[in-house]
Amino acid sequence: MLFAIGTKVKFRHTDDEGEVKALLDGGMVSVYLPKYDMEIPTHPDDLFRAEERLKHPVKAKVVEGKKEVVKPVAPPVSFEMQYTILKSLGIQLVFEPIETKEEVPEKYTMYLLNDTRYDVVFELKLFLNSRGPQTWSSQLKSVSYQKLGEFLYDDLNESPEFEVECHWVTTEGLSPEDFKSLKIKPKTFFGNLRTAPFLNKPVHWYRLFEKPEKTEETSSEDLESYTKRHTKPVAKQNTSSTRRVFHVPDSNELAAFNPEIDLHIEKLTDNWRKLTSGDILKIQLSHFETFISNAIRLGVERVFVIHGVGEGKLRNAIATRLMQNPEINTFKNEFHHRYGWGATEVIF
């Protein structure tokens, strides 16, 4: 799809809205995101015109000889906290029956629910015998739910299996990946009926993840122990009315830190030829997260993340995670005399 400069567009997988500012080499376009006050390069296939809303076609890609259908995710529906949730059920996958006039279910509406006080970034895949996986990925806000799509009654005979990955968004950043594989069996499916939070309707219910294991509300240590454990060397600057306290990083570690990381898989592991494309992306993003966390901890001003050009999957995944990180001031993928278009500069 071609976009002229000034076109209002949305990203297919994050629903972020922006405006095309420039046409770049290689068929890329530069999109300004007012929400983050930044421009990022992207491929036109990742965009659709804002006025089209959800009428844009579903994007299909081939994975190991089968089509993987990437479904658009509806915006989350949030609720104001009018009472305290006494016992959170965590991240839940539910199926709401859609019945015919004869009151027989012919299909189900799938929802993902989050009744915790933590946002979560997720990717969910549905595998069926007769066709390739369908994929949904987005960020699910705390105390909210998202409509994913429809699940046919006949799909219960296709040995449906869900694979779900999630990262909790905490004050320390994204948590390590939680993973769950859920096989749907008709006998347990029909017997697992309950009223869902938020929807207040009878649904077929599955719990995927509970809240993060280590949170402030589950900590049992006393204040003195907590303070000692978290205290770092500080330097203090006094004024007549305020006192500013800041952390001093280890000077040797800061001096040894390389503000550049090359995420080409051959630079990260020796056995990369035996890995699938999905495994390669996981390894690359794991090294990326560790690198960014260390840069933030050490107070580095800026870094370069080398991801190459290729199809842009790694670059787009990095851009998504950078936009979700509150510690990032801005980032840009501009032409660089050393890296060309194959690196993103991150400024903290």
PyMOL commands that set and color helices and strands:
alter all, ss='L'
color gray80, all
select helices_A, chain A and resi 25-27+44-46+50-55+153-158+186-191+216-218+223-230+251-256+265-268+272-274+277-298+313-324
alter helices_A, ss='H'
color red, helices_A
select strands_A, chain A and resi 8-11+17-23+29-33+38-42+47-49+59-63+66-70+77-78+91-99+105-114+119-128+131-140+144-152+161-170+173-174+178-183+193-195+202-209+234-238+243-247+260-262+302-306+330-332+343-347
alter strands_A, ss='S'
color yellow, strands_A
deselect
rebuild
show_as cartoon
